[in-house]
Amino acid sequence: MRLRFLSVFLVVLAACSQETERVYTVDELMADKALLADVIGKCRRNPGELGNTPSCQNAAAADFRTRLERM
């Protein structure tokens, strides 16, 4: 009985867990301009929730570095 309860509990817990979004590095974002534009667009559309996420911070850094390289 305990094994059955534990199994059901684990299945329910796994179903409720959120899937985390992949964190892109600055170098990955600098290499793929379309991906950089997509991540920056998502971050700018929802700065309250996404502004402090690692992907948004890396996208801002990659954007800054690409602008510096163009100067």
Stockholm file with secondary structure:
# STOCKHOLM 1.0

chainA/1-71         MRLRFLSVFLVVLAACSQETERVYTVDELMADKALLADVIGKCRRNPGELGNTPSCQNAAAADFRTRLERM
#=GR chainA/1-71 SS CHHHHHHHHHHHHHHHSCCCCCCCCHHHHHHCHHHHHHHHHHHHHCHHHHTTSHHHHHHHHHHHHHHHHHC
#=GC SS_cons        CHHHHHHHHHHHHHHHSCCCCCCCCHHHHHHCHHHHHHHHHHHHHCHHHHTTSHHHHHHHHHHHHHHHHHC
//
